[in-house]
């Protein structure tokens, strides 16, 4: 006999208004108090537990609550975050403990973030699960919560870092909050159905808002009974699938409906399946199904003639108990004419172009909104079509997708690709083309699948299999115009078991032989190699004796000398891994280009500059454009953008988002509004650093991974509603579309900075510290833009030489590169600023390479407080902590650390102190200001008001106008006023704390577009 218990206690804390006693008498169930709850839940007849106390619960009953839920029974929760505040009884009174996450985490609800509903104007029931239909008036528009779920506790493919896990539970919105424009931005009520795991069969309804008088009515009490009955029925798992997501003309489409009940008694369901195209029904079939614990599968043969276009399959299902569900699927009739329409994406030095127009990227990573990374195994073209329509309305013009897991499941045997997967990819691309959205498809992730090879990058067995895998996809789309290809997401070289760890050998024969061959080509003789590595003939008798090094064998720090470690070989091994990665990229890219020469190819790398993994500044030679994924380096976002943008090719911030972080007590650290602000400035910095755009990770939150971080990331919550950060896509999409024609002929920065890779790849790494400090000083404090170039690719700036080239505190630096730069100074009139020791080569050997220019010099150890004498003034330069042990300075014979010397057509400015590695900004600002003034580098505009710490401003100048970008990293709203001297136009506006202001002008200074025009006002004056 089904039984409902209602936890309500007049003496126990509650969220919201208490119901009248008379109202509760009409409840169809047993009301239990806090002290009797534990015993009541022990009754096997109970099928639904209703909690009216919101966040509060008796701590002594928790074991009983948890035990009851593990039986797969139902629950209805009213109020705030469920099971958040344990209460205990003392002296006859109930007392509240502090808010805690520990209890609801046991129910796979890791955290719950507040959702503000200021923009909500209407509440609507979910049409597909319409249990709230007609009951919307019972609920006020109130702030609610977003569940961060952790329902997946294992990985389906344990050897793959990007693998999803079992989909043990699903969440559905039941009541949704809509804005005036029709956007779903809140879900005050959600349903969690547990389909596996500890709570298999359990249906849980959460109404995450406080109940007021409008609910505590006769209608509300009746609805409470309906909810109890619904959850008591338990989960019936339903799935509608098609056997292929794309069909060729003449093929017969099929669909299948699977149902499985988790309750003992079978339930009769009536099913009506309808197939339609262009909103016109083409076929309908009605059947009856008895759902039981034995999984039921029914196949529908759909008797229609396939024509090019999208077909929708809807399935209306109603049980004998009155429960209603709607399921949806879709499939395509292959439409090659649609795919071939228009022109493919192309690019110039900085930006992408589509159909003859610039295309600033406002993009999104997307797989699907129902099964996350399983989307190619469980395709749903109907869902993709709906989601992409929503993205198009948001202004998104680019989707990044692809394969993060399961390569052997798609091509188990080398050369034999699963046809269903191939057709799913076809359907995905067709959906995007229907909405005029560009697609970048990623083939591999972290390390490529080896297909039984010994080394995934070097073994020809692996490369041939990878080529067959890639070409099986590309060959179907040689004429498709909305596709480009990403070979691998965030690659690491070489060991698949150690991603994100820098150069890691697999100790295989391919790595060993290739490394030995590479060394011989680079050094010529083993004698020269021994000299550069500081080893004896006994230690290294021949090239054949070289073994790829492990990081544990390298003396990376000044204290790392107790066991006699050496480390000069680390530079070579790191450079070698860069070359081998490029070789791999070129080989696979050529297989694509041979089929579709006008389709772009890239590699999607994350913040590799900090991790010694393949850097965009190195692999740019092998791709059509570079990319970077900005995640953790929130204080260095400009650095992250500039030092991944090469001189000759576009750089796309191809993946960005906000990592989930917690306080020490496991509560979420950031609100949804703070997440929006961070994402907004990430997009701003993507454009301000000369990037081609930004792509958010991710559209739909993926809660099917054993990774709480993934369960939080996404523009769309797990319940299907939009977070505030979705506004970033809407706002940037609208603004960038308005100004897209502006993105032609960008004027390059007058300053270029060389990234010192010889130091970064060495066993004494200071380059990151030096370049991030330079960026913070130049770009933020001085508001002076600059561009970057790799130490090993300086020839790339020959076509567009800067006025000033800065090499910041490299210590060890390539002599051949140094000679190339000196030629630029001498013959082309480039001015050079070199800071720190200048005579040390890439292998930390002292040279006389500057003696003919600067005279005799010598390196010395630093003291804690150095003095920079410049232009008749002394500046203190401070080196704290271990810096006096780590770093060097260089002085001339007179002890001077600052010299400026004419050299041919240019000037050399040398500061022998590694100023970028010191603790004070004043000497850096003074040095840069002096050299820039001497080099004739003007300000982009004049700051009249608001040039304060945390205020960033940038003007990008194009052929026909300008784009101004201002970002606040300040805790206070600041009024900004600037003047553009070229047009003599002043601009006055308020820059809110942590927000972004952008506007575009023509060449006369007249504003043509404003970012967030409803919220931002720009006052101009000529």
VENVEN-V30167 format. One record per residue. N is the residue number from 1. RES is the residue in three letters. SS is DSSP state (h for helix, s for strand, l for the rest). Layout:
N RES SS
N RES SS
This chain:
1 UNK l
2 UNK l
3 UNK s
4 UNK s
5 UNK s
6 UNK s
7 UNK s
8 UNK l
9 UNK l
10 UNK l
11 UNK l
12 UNK l
13 UNK l
14 UNK l
15 UNK l
16 UNK s
17 UNK l
18 UNK l
19 UNK l
20 UNK l
21 UNK h
22 UNK h
23 UNK h
24 UNK h
25 UNK l
26 UNK l
27 UNK l
28 UNK l
29 UNK l
30 UNK s
31 UNK s
32 UNK s
33 UNK l
34 UNK l
35 UNK l
36 UNK l
37 UNK h
38 UNK h
39 UNK h
40 UNK h
41 UNK h
42 UNK l
43 UNK l
44 UNK l
45 UNK l
46 UNK s
47 UNK s
48 UNK s
49 UNK s
50 UNK s
51 UNK s
52 UNK l
53 UNK l
54 UNK l
55 UNK l
56 UNK s
57 UNK s
58 UNK s
59 UNK h
60 UNK h
61 UNK h
62 UNK h
63 UNK h
64 UNK h
65 UNK h
66 UNK h
67 UNK h
68 UNK h
69 UNK h
70 UNK l
71 UNK l
72 UNK l
73 UNK l
74 UNK s
75 UNK s
76 UNK s
77 UNK s
78 UNK s
79 UNK l
80 UNK l
81 UNK l
82 UNK l
83 UNK l
84 UNK l
85 UNK s
86 UNK s
87 UNK s
88 UNK s
89 UNK s
90 UNK s
91 UNK l
92 UNK l
93 UNK s
94 UNK s
95 UNK s
96 UNK s
97 UNK l
98 UNK l
99 UNK l
100 UNK l
101 UNK l
102 UNK h
103 UNK h
104 UNK h
105 UNK h
106 UNK l
107 UNK l
108 UNK l
109 UNK s
110 UNK s
111 UNK s
112 UNK s
113 UNK s
114 UNK s
115 UNK s
116 UNK l
117 UNK l
118 UNK l
119 UNK l
120 UNK l
121 UNK l
122 UNK s
123 UNK s
124 UNK s
125 UNK s
126 UNK l
127 UNK h
128 UNK h
129 UNK h
130 UNK l
131 UNK l
132 UNK l
133 UNK l
134 UNK l
135 UNK l
136 UNK h
137 UNK h
138 UNK h
139 UNK l
140 UNK l
141 UNK l
142 UNK l
143 UNK l
144 UNK s
145 UNK s
146 UNK s
147 UNK s
148 UNK s
149 UNK s
150 UNK l
151 UNK l
152 UNK l
153 UNK l
154 UNK l
155 UNK l
156 UNK l
157 UNK l
158 UNK l
159 UNK l
160 UNK l
161 UNK l
162 UNK l
163 UNK l
164 UNK l
165 UNK l
166 UNK l
167 UNK l
168 UNK l
169 UNK s
170 UNK s
171 UNK s
172 UNK s
173 UNK s
174 UNK s
175 UNK s
176 UNK s
177 UNK s
178 UNK s
179 UNK l
180 UNK l
181 UNK l
182 UNK l
183 UNK l
184 UNK s
185 UNK s
186 UNK s
187 UNK s
188 UNK s
189 UNK s
190 UNK s
191 UNK s
192 UNK s
193 UNK s
194 UNK s
195 UNK l
196 UNK l
197 UNK h
198 UNK h
199 UNK h
200 UNK l
201 UNK l
202 UNK l
203 UNK s
204 UNK s
205 UNK s
206 UNK s
207 UNK s
208 UNK l
209 UNK l
210 UNK l
211 UNK s
212 UNK l
213 UNK l
214 UNK l
215 UNK l
216 UNK l
217 UNK l
218 UNK h
219 UNK h
220 UNK h
221 UNK h
222 UNK h
223 UNK h
224 UNK h
225 UNK h
226 UNK h
227 UNK h
228 UNK h
229 UNK h
230 UNK h
231 UNK h
232 UNK h
233 UNK l
234 UNK l
235 UNK l
236 UNK s
237 UNK s
238 UNK s
239 UNK s
240 UNK s
241 UNK s
242 UNK s
243 UNK l
244 UNK l
245 UNK l
246 UNK s
247 UNK s
248 UNK l
249 UNK l
250 UNK l
251 UNK l
252 UNK l
253 UNK l
254 UNK s
255 UNK s
256 UNK s
257 UNK s
258 UNK s
259 UNK s
260 UNK s
261 UNK s
262 UNK l
263 UNK l
264 UNK l
265 UNK l
266 UNK l
267 UNK s
268 UNK s
269 UNK s
270 UNK s
271 UNK s
272 UNK s
273 UNK s
274 UNK s
275 UNK s
276 UNK s
277 UNK s
278 UNK l
279 UNK l
280 UNK s
281 UNK s
282 UNK s
283 UNK s
284 UNK s
285 UNK s
286 UNK s
287 UNK s
288 UNK s
289 UNK s
290 UNK s
291 UNK s
292 UNK l
293 UNK l
294 UNK l
295 UNK l
296 UNK s
297 UNK s
298 UNK s
299 UNK s
300 UNK s
301 UNK s
302 UNK l
303 UNK l
304 UNK l
305 UNK l
306 UNK l
307 UNK l
308 UNK l
309 UNK s
310 UNK s
311 UNK s
312 UNK s
313 UNK s
314 UNK s
315 UNK s
316 UNK s
317 UNK s
318 UNK s
319 UNK s
320 UNK l
321 UNK l
322 UNK l
323 UNK l
324 UNK s
325 UNK s
326 UNK s
327 UNK s
328 UNK s
329 UNK s
330 UNK s
331 UNK s
332 UNK s
333 UNK s
334 UNK l
335 UNK l
336 UNK h
337 UNK h
338 UNK h
339 UNK h
340 UNK h
341 UNK l
342 UNK l
343 UNK l
344 UNK l
345 UNK l
346 UNK s
347 UNK s
348 UNK l
349 UNK l
350 UNK l
351 UNK l
352 UNK s
353 UNK s
354 UNK s
355 UNK l
356 UNK l
357 UNK s
358 UNK s
359 UNK l
360 UNK l
361 UNK s
362 UNK s
363 UNK s
364 UNK s
365 UNK s
366 UNK l
367 UNK l
368 UNK l
369 UNK l
370 UNK l
371 UNK l
372 UNK h
373 UNK h
374 UNK h
375 UNK l
376 UNK l
377 UNK l
378 UNK l
379 UNK l
380 UNK l
381 UNK h
382 UNK h
383 UNK h
384 UNK h
385 UNK h
386 UNK h
387 UNK h
388 UNK h
389 UNK h
390 UNK h
391 UNK h
392 UNK h
393 UNK h
394 UNK l
395 UNK l
396 UNK l
397 UNK l
398 UNK s
399 UNK s
400 UNK s
401 UNK s
402 UNK s
403 UNK l
404 UNK l
405 UNK l
406 UNK l
407 UNK h
408 UNK h
409 UNK h
410 UNK h
411 UNK l
412 UNK l
413 UNK l
414 UNK l
415 UNK l
416 UNK l
417 UNK l
418 UNK l
419 UNK h
420 UNK h
421 UNK h
422 UNK h
423 UNK h
424 UNK h
425 UNK h
426 UNK h
427 UNK h
428 UNK h
429 UNK h
430 UNK h
431 UNK h
432 UNK h
433 UNK h
434 UNK h
435 UNK l
436 UNK l
437 UNK l
438 UNK s
439 UNK s
440 UNK s
441 UNK s
442 UNK s
443 UNK s
444 UNK s
445 UNK s
446 UNK l
447 UNK l
448 UNK l
449 UNK l
450 UNK l
451 UNK l
452 UNK l
453 UNK l
454 UNK l
455 UNK l
456 UNK l
457 UNK l
458 UNK l
459 UNK l
460 UNK h
461 UNK h
462 UNK h
463 UNK h
464 UNK h
465 UNK h
466 UNK h
467 UNK h
468 UNK h
469 UNK h
470 UNK h
471 UNK h
472 UNK h
473 UNK h
474 UNK h
475 UNK h
476 UNK h
477 UNK h
478 UNK l
479 UNK l
480 UNK l
481 UNK l
482 UNK l
483 UNK s
484 UNK s
485 UNK s
486 UNK s
487 UNK s
488 UNK s
489 UNK s
490 UNK l
491 UNK l
492 UNK l
493 UNK l
494 UNK s
495 UNK l
496 UNK l
497 UNK l
498 UNK l
499 UNK l
500 UNK l
501 UNK l
502 UNK l
503 UNK l
504 UNK s
505 UNK l
506 UNK l
507 UNK l
508 UNK l
509 UNK h
510 UNK h
511 UNK h
512 UNK h
513 UNK h
514 UNK h
515 UNK h
516 UNK h
517 UNK h
518 UNK h
519 UNK h
520 UNK h
521 UNK h
522 UNK h
523 UNK h
524 UNK l
525 UNK l
526 UNK h
527 UNK h
528 UNK h
529 UNK h
530 UNK h
531 UNK h
532 UNK h
533 UNK h
534 UNK l
535 UNK l
536 UNK l
537 UNK l
538 UNK l
539 UNK l
540 UNK l
541 UNK l
542 UNK l
543 UNK h
544 UNK h
545 UNK h
546 UNK l
547 UNK l
548 UNK l
549 UNK l
550 UNK l
551 UNK h
552 UNK h
553 UNK h
554 UNK l
555 UNK l
556 UNK l
557 UNK l
558 UNK l
559 UNK l
560 UNK l
561 UNK l
562 UNK l
563 UNK l
564 UNK l
565 UNK l
566 UNK l
567 UNK l
568 UNK l
569 UNK h
570 UNK h
571 UNK h
572 UNK h
573 UNK h
574 UNK h
575 UNK h
576 UNK h
577 UNK h
578 UNK h
579 UNK h
580 UNK h
581 UNK h
582 UNK h
583 UNK h
584 UNK h
585 UNK h
586 UNK h
587 UNK h
588 UNK h
589 UNK h
590 UNK h
591 UNK h
592 UNK h
593 UNK h
594 UNK h
595 UNK h
596 UNK l
597 UNK l
598 UNK l
599 UNK l
600 UNK l
601 UNK s
602 UNK s
603 UNK s
604 UNK s
605 UNK l
606 UNK s
607 UNK l
608 UNK h
609 UNK h
610 UNK h
611 UNK l
612 UNK l
613 UNK l
614 UNK l
615 UNK l
616 UNK h
617 UNK h
618 UNK h
619 UNK h
620 UNK h
621 UNK h
622 UNK h
623 UNK l
624 UNK l
625 UNK l
626 UNK s
627 UNK s
628 UNK s
629 UNK s
630 UNK s
631 UNK l
632 UNK l
633 UNK l
634 UNK h
635 UNK h
636 UNK h
637 UNK h
638 UNK h
639 UNK h
640 UNK h
641 UNK h
642 UNK h
643 UNK l
644 UNK l
645 UNK l
646 UNK l
647 UNK l
648 UNK l
649 UNK l
650 UNK l
651 UNK s
652 UNK s
653 UNK s
654 UNK s
655 UNK s
656 UNK s
657 UNK l
658 UNK l
659 UNK l
660 UNK l
661 UNK l
662 UNK s
663 UNK l
664 UNK l
665 UNK l
666 UNK l
667 UNK l
668 UNK s
669 UNK l
670 UNK l
671 UNK l
672 UNK h
673 UNK h
674 UNK h
675 UNK h
676 UNK h
677 UNK h
678 UNK h
679 UNK h
680 UNK h
681 UNK h
682 UNK h
683 UNK h
684 UNK h
685 UNK h
686 UNK h
687 UNK h
688 UNK h
689 UNK l
690 UNK l
691 UNK l
692 UNK l
693 UNK s
694 UNK s
695 UNK s
696 UNK s
697 UNK l
698 UNK l
699 UNK l
700 UNK s
701 UNK l
702 UNK l
703 UNK l
704 UNK l
705 UNK l
706 UNK l
707 UNK l
708 UNK l
709 UNK l
710 UNK l
711 UNK l
712 UNK l
713 UNK l
714 UNK l
715 UNK l
716 UNK s
717 UNK l
718 UNK l
719 UNK l
720 UNK l
721 UNK l
722 UNK s
723 UNK l
724 UNK l
725 UNK l
726 UNK h
727 UNK h
728 UNK h
729 UNK h
730 UNK h
731 UNK h
732 UNK h
733 UNK h
734 UNK h
735 UNK h
736 UNK h
737 UNK h
738 UNK h
739 UNK l
740 UNK h
741 UNK h
742 UNK h
743 UNK l
744 UNK l
745 UNK l
746 UNK l
747 UNK l
748 UNK l
749 UNK l
750 UNK l
751 UNK s
752 UNK s
753 UNK s
754 UNK s
755 UNK s
756 UNK l
757 UNK h
758 UNK h
759 UNK h
760 UNK h
761 UNK l
762 UNK l
763 UNK l
764 UNK l
765 UNK l
766 UNK l
767 UNK h
768 UNK h
769 UNK h
770 UNK h
771 UNK h
772 UNK h
773 UNK h
774 UNK h
775 UNK h
776 UNK h
777 UNK h
778 UNK h
779 UNK h
780 UNK h
781 UNK h
782 UNK l
783 UNK l
784 UNK l
785 UNK l
786 UNK l
787 UNK s
788 UNK s
789 UNK s
790 UNK s
791 UNK h
792 UNK h
793 UNK h
794 UNK h
795 UNK h
796 UNK h
797 UNK h
798 UNK l
799 UNK l
800 UNK l
801 UNK l
802 UNK l
803 UNK l
804 UNK s
805 UNK s
806 UNK s
807 UNK s
808 UNK l
809 UNK l
810 UNK l
811 UNK l
812 UNK s
813 UNK l
814 UNK l
815 UNK h
816 UNK h
817 UNK h
818 UNK h
819 UNK h
820 UNK h
821 UNK h
822 UNK h
823 UNK h
824 UNK h
825 UNK h
826 UNK h
827 UNK h
828 UNK h
829 UNK l
830 UNK l
831 UNK s
832 UNK s
833 UNK s
834 UNK s
835 UNK s
836 UNK l
837 UNK l
838 UNK l
839 UNK l
840 UNK s
841 UNK l
842 UNK l
843 UNK l
844 UNK l
845 UNK l
846 UNK s
847 UNK l
848 UNK l
849 UNK l
850 UNK l
851 UNK h
852 UNK h
853 UNK h
854 UNK h
855 UNK l
856 UNK l
857 UNK s
858 UNK s
859 UNK s
860 UNK s
861 UNK s
862 UNK l
863 UNK l
864 UNK l
865 UNK s
866 UNK s
867 UNK s
868 UNK s
869 UNK s
870 UNK s
871 UNK l
872 UNK l
873 UNK s
874 UNK s
875 UNK s
876 UNK s
877 UNK s
878 UNK s
879 UNK l
880 UNK l
881 UNK l
882 UNK l
883 UNK h
884 UNK h
885 UNK h
886 UNK h
887 UNK l
888 UNK s
889 UNK s
890 UNK s
891 UNK s
892 UNK s
893 UNK l
894 UNK l
895 UNK l
896 UNK l
897 UNK l
898 UNK s
899 UNK s
900 UNK s
901 UNK s
902 UNK s
903 UNK s
904 UNK l
905 UNK l
906 UNK s
907 UNK s
908 UNK s
909 UNK s
910 UNK s
911 UNK s
912 UNK l
913 UNK l
914 UNK l
915 UNK h
916 UNK h
917 UNK h
918 UNK l
919 UNK l
920 UNK l
921 UNK l
922 UNK h
923 UNK h
924 UNK h
925 UNK h
926 UNK h
927 UNK h
928 UNK h
929 UNK h
930 UNK h
931 UNK h
932 UNK h
933 UNK h
934 UNK h
935 UNK h
936 UNK l
937 UNK l
938 UNK l
939 UNK l
940 UNK l
941 UNK l
942 UNK s
943 UNK s
944 UNK s
945 UNK s
946 UNK l
947 UNK l
948 UNK l
949 UNK l
950 UNK l
951 UNK s
952 UNK s
953 UNK s
954 UNK s
955 UNK s
956 UNK s
957 UNK s
958 UNK l
959 UNK l
960 UNK l
961 UNK s
962 UNK s
963 UNK s
964 UNK s
965 UNK s
966 UNK s
967 UNK s
968 UNK s
969 UNK l
970 UNK l
971 UNK l
972 UNK l
973 UNK l
974 UNK s
975 UNK s
976 UNK s
977 UNK s
978 UNK s
979 UNK s
980 UNK s
981 UNK l
982 UNK l
983 UNK l
984 UNK l
985 UNK s
986 UNK s
987 UNK s
988 UNK s
989 UNK s
990 UNK s
991 UNK s
992 UNK l
993 UNK l
994 UNK l
995 UNK l
996 UNK s
997 UNK s
998 UNK s
999 UNK s
1000 UNK s
1001 UNK s
1002 UNK s
1003 UNK l
1004 UNK l
1005 UNK l
1006 UNK l
1007 UNK s
1008 UNK s
1009 UNK s
1010 UNK s
1011 UNK l
1012 UNK l
1013 UNK l
1014 UNK l
1015 UNK l
1016 UNK l
1017 UNK l
1018 UNK l
1019 UNK s
1020 UNK s
1021 UNK s
1022 UNK l
